[in-house]
Amino acid sequence: MLGQDVPRLDLPSKVDGSHNYAADIRLPDMVFASVRQGPPGTIRLKSMKEAEAGKVTGFLQLVKQDRWVASVATNWWAANKALDALDPHFEVATPLLDSRDIEQALETAFDGEDGRRLFSTGDLAASFSGARLLRADYRVAPALHLAMEPPAATARISGDSAEIWVASQAPAFCRRAVASALGLPETSVILYPLSAGGSFDRRMDHDAAVQAALIAREVKRPVQLLWSRAEDIITDIPRPPAHARMTARLATGGIIDGLSVKVAAPVADAETWARIAHGTPPIEAARQAAGHADARAVSGLPSPYAIAHHAIDHYPAAIGLPTGRWRANADSYTCFFTESFMDEMAQQAGIEPLSFRIQHLGNQPRLAHCLTTVAAMGGWQGGIAGSGQGLACHMMDGAAIALLVEAGLDHGAVRARSIMVVADVGAQPHPDIARQQIEGGIIFGLAAAMGVAARYEKGLPTRAILGRMGLPRLAHVGDIRVELVTSQSEPAGVDQIGVPPIAPALAGALFTLTGRRHRTLPLLSPA
């Protein structure tokens, strides 16, 4: 059956709604809870209107901790309405988050002492000496996860044991955290892992499971905790923002002789590990990681292109915002930096973007094959003005991918009319699932190009409703065609490879329509 597109075993239950997720669990005598948490840096619950919460029909009681308060009721709607009436206020020890401060912190990082060269080949200083250089700066905003299912967990405490039903990407660490919070040995906690309604590394953290367990212990009944969508957005630990300073020297024939890539960004992987493995509070985890340059913050670099003189520098940034893992992680922004700059260098050299890339891929025949094939599939017109076409490529997790998008503008909004993809991902055991993963990654990356960014004012995101995020809708996305290169190589990773190339390809398409380079993500601000 290897290599065949057999039906998925879990598909019928996911289609008819019978598949169990964390919020579907039902236990005898169970009650429901919703939670409000303070922004990053919260040290205590300061005030609330308890009498107002008690007026909500179905409300049972409050459960209070230093950094959060939960409402328990006979149904979730009543629990959440009681929190609205409660209007809790929290005391914050750190400056309130503001996007302007985050942007400034990233720029300041370039002048700090913690930057470190992570990769170097050739003699970049000699290449740049006395040469005419091309420069461009790029910026990406923090990216939210926005999984379809907000964090949820169900807990039942019986004597000296506990049961937890939760979707977790780190179940062993989740179990340990619950045991620690309850003062129980790990052997006394049973964790039932459930399917997640979207993870994208959002389920690395396990706050909801710990909260559900503490609430269940206090009310002495099984409890199902579900965060509201607004709570999910407000407390999300996003993919980090990043700034890049790109500098290149082009030699005769449009060859890239030298390339310098400087990236300022937090180290999300180090923060995540400190939180989930050691229980470090998010703000403290961010502070600890801020002083150390790390290759994981610039994964995807160096690019696959052959460049004689090349250097990669990372400048860790303390931005006051805890950050976490996200689908494709740093590759999601380093590919945007690299591929967008490739388009600008191609224009400077007077060479159309496909040919410019191919002449630098002599050592990467798989990627070159993907590029030439997708160009033929999509009818590549050379990136001429008005074509609405853009292309990009990337390599990660042992896979190679090339993508061509044809886009348009409709009253200022971006529409992806068609997306053509060619990927070399080895001999996949289930090709159709591989195509599904790549297509899902493309939509995820498209969302990052069009929305999912978090802007902060006074400690909170300025948008906490999905409809205001500028996310792509079905009507905004045309045909997506994913072709896999026939291969007998070992299977490569497919769950992330679709994310990185769509944003730079779309930026290139927009340039052909507007004549303006788009160097920030998201590409256009939501209305």
FENVEN-V956826 format. One record per residue. RES is the residue in one letter. NEAR is the number of other ideal C-beta (glycine too) atoms within 12 Angstrom. Layout:
RES/NEAR + RES/NEAR
//
This chain:
M/9 + L/12 + G/19 + Q/13 + D/17 + V/14 + P/13 + R/15 + L/11 + D/15 + L/15 + P/12 + S/15 + K/17 + V/11 + D/9 + G/11 + S/13 + H/22 + N/24 + Y/33 + A/39 + A/33 + D/22 + I/29 + R/16 + L/23 + P/10 + D/16 + M/29 + V/37 + F/41 + A/49 + S/50 + V/46 + R/39 + Q/39 + G/35 + P/36 + P/40 + G/26 + T/32 + I/19 + R/20 + L/27 + K/18 + S/15 + M/27 + K/20 + E/22 + A/14 + E/19 + A/34 + G/21 + K/16 + V/29 + T/16 + G/23 + F/33 + L/29 + Q/28 + L/34 + V/36 + K/29 + Q/27 + D/17 + R/31 + W/36 + V/39 + A/51 + S/48 + V/41 + A/37 + T/25 + N/23 + W/31 + W/21 + A/27 + A/41 + N/32 + K/26 + A/40 + L/40 + D/24 + A/26 + L/34 + D/21 + P/34 + H/18 + F/31 + E/19 + V/24 + A/21 + T/27 + P/22 + L/24 + L/36 + D/25 + S/30 + R/19 + D/25 + I/40 + E/28 + Q/21 + A/32 + L/41 + E/24 + T/22 + A/37 + F/25 + D/16 + G/23 + E/13 + D/24 + G/28 + R/25 + R/23 + L/29 + F/28 + S/23 + T/20 + G/22 + D/16 + L/30 + A/17 + A/15 + S/29 + F/25 + S/14 + G/10 + A/21 + R/16 + L/23 + L/29 + R/22 + A/32 + D/27 + Y/38 + R/31 + V/46 + A/43 + P/43 + A/46 + L/44 + H/39 + L/39 + A/33 + M/24 + E/30 + P/38 + P/46 + A/46 + A/51 + T/41 + A/49 + R/35 + I/32 + S/22 + G/12 + D/14 + S/23 + A/41 + E/30 + I/49 + W/38 + V/47 + A/40 + S/36 + Q/29 + A/28 + P/28 + A/18 + F/30 + C/43 + R/33 + R/28 + A/38 + V/44 + A/29 + S/23 + A/30 + L/33 + G/16 + L/26 + P/15 + E/23 + T/13 + S/23 + V/35 + I/24 + L/36 + Y/27 + P/25 + L/29 + S/28 + A/30 + G/27 + G/28 + S/32 + F/39 + D/37 + R/39 + R/41 + M/38 + D/45 + H/43 + D/42 + A/46 + A/49 + V/41 + Q/45 + A/52 + A/47 + L/37 + I/47 + A/39 + R/30 + E/26 + V/31 + K/19 + R/28 + P/31 + V/46 + Q/44 + L/49 + L/39 + W/39 + S/32 + R/29 + A/24 + E/36 + D/36 + I/36 + I/34 + T/40 + D/42 + I/43 + P/48 + R/46 + P/50 + P/46 + A/52 + H/39 + A/44 + R/33 + M/39 + T/32 + A/41 + R/34 + L/33 + A/24 + T/10 + G/14 + G/26 + I/25 + I/43 + D/32 + G/33 + L/44 + S/37 + V/44 + K/39 + V/49 + A/42 + A/54 + P/51 + V/44 + A/45 + D/32 + A/33 + E/45 + T/39 + W/24 + A/31 + R/35 + I/34 + A/21 + H/18 + G/23 + T/22 + P/26 + P/37 + I/32 + E/21 + A/32 + A/38 + R/27 + Q/24 + A/35 + A/36 + G/21 + H/28 + A/31 + D/32 + A/26 + R/30 + A/46 + V/43 + S/37 + G/39 + L/43 + P/33 + S/42 + P/36 + Y/35 + A/25 + I/37 + A/23 + H/28 + H/34 + A/34 + I/35 + D/34 + H/38 + Y/39 + P/42 + A/44 + A/34 + I/44 + G/35 + L/48 + P/43 + T/51 + G/42 + R/39 + W/45 + R/43 + A/42 + N/39 + A/42 + D/43 + S/50 + Y/51 + T/46 + C/49 + F/50 + F/48 + T/47 + E/49 + S/44 + F/42 + M/50 + D/41 + E/34 + M/38 + A/35 + Q/27 + Q/24 + A/27 + G/14 + I/25 + E/26 + P/44 + L/36 + S/24 + F/34 + R/44 + I/31 + Q/28 + H/38 + L/29 + G/15 + N/16 + Q/25 + P/18 + R/29 + L/37 + A/30 + H/25 + C/43 + L/46 + T/25 + T/32 + V/40 + A/33 + A/18 + M/24 + G/37 + G/16 + W/35 + Q/21 + G/24 + G/38 + I/20 + A/17 + G/19 + S/27 + G/34 + Q/40 + G/53 + L/54 + A/50 + C/50 + H/51 + M/40 + M/36 + D/32 + G/22 + A/42 + A/39 + I/55 + A/52 + L/54 + L/48 + V/48 + E/37 + A/43 + G/27 + L/22 + D/16 + H/10 + G/17 + A/24 + V/42 + R/29 + A/41 + R/27 + S/27 + I/44 + M/39 + V/48 + V/40 + A/48 + D/41 + V/41 + G/26 + A/22 + Q/35 + P/19 + H/23 + P/28 + D/21 + I/27 + A/36 + R/27 + Q/23 + Q/34 + I/47 + E/33 + G/29 + G/44 + I/45 + I/34 + F/40 + G/53 + L/44 + A/43 + A/49 + A/51 + M/37 + G/38 + V/42 + A/39 + A/43 + R/34 + Y/33 + E/18 + K/17 + G/28 + L/29 + P/34 + T/24 + R/31 + A/26 + I/19 + L/24 + G/15 + R/21 + M/32 + G/32 + L/29 + P/36 + R/20 + L/12 + A/11 + H/26 + V/29 + G/22 + D/17 + I/31 + R/24 + V/37 + E/29 + L/36 + V/32 + T/17 + S/24 + Q/12 + S/17 + E/15 + P/26 + A/29 + G/27 + V/38 + D/28 + Q/38 + I/48 + G/46 + V/51 + P/50 + P/55 + I/52 + A/54 + P/50 + A/55 + L/49 + A/49 + G/49 + A/45 + L/41 + F/32 + T/34 + L/31 + T/22 + G/12 + R/17 + R/25 + H/35 + R/31 + T/31 + L/43 + P/39 + L/47 + L/29 + S/22 + P/27 + A/14
//
